[in-house]
């Protein structure tokens, strides 16, 4: 409680004074959030991508979020800043040309395909369905999953941060409640292993290597299950896509 009061006082002071010393205190307070996002993003990145570079990019996103944050809107700063910090890190990866444009296009295509088939098949979408829809082989689909898993392009955290936002506007509250219900229903419909990976990763805080031990599967298989689950969820929630950063 005292920590929350101190944080609120810092925000009020910075809003009123724009004092750089106060801003520095805010940056120090939220650096752990930047490092947390960088660590989760870096799990599947190759050794050539430096963790400290991700943190540095994330700090830029943090600084931008601090300047744009309006505490009077009733949204927690961590919620407001999350997608901006992660977005800055992804922008840095794109500058390094680490994420090929073709891979990004594959991610969008798979998400759209899941969305279409979710409606056509009432949520029971298999890899075979995806292959038929895209006219590709199972080997090609598995290769695509591995490519996407290696980039960490697909994540549920943006959806969770949006659903957790606090907003006093009645119309926004209704939208958030609808989003939470849609997300809950979509998670419930996931295949059992994918549902377990989502629960352990996002709700229990385990990393993919730890989950591989729990489920007695290889880290690569866990990464693939995670990717498939997120594609399903984002496909199911595609009508709410205006919420999410592209």
GIDAGI-V380624 format. One record per helix or strand of 2 or more residues. SS is the DSSP state (helix for helix, strand for strand). FROM is the first residue (numbers start at 1). TO is the last residue. If there is no record, write none. Layout:
BEGIN
SS	FROM	TO
SS	FROM	TO
END
This chain:
BEGIN
helix	2	17
helix	20	42
helix	51	68
helix	71	73
helix	77	95
helix	101	121
helix	127	134
helix	138	151
helix	157	164
helix	170	188
helix	192	203
helix	208	215
helix	219	236
helix	238	243
END
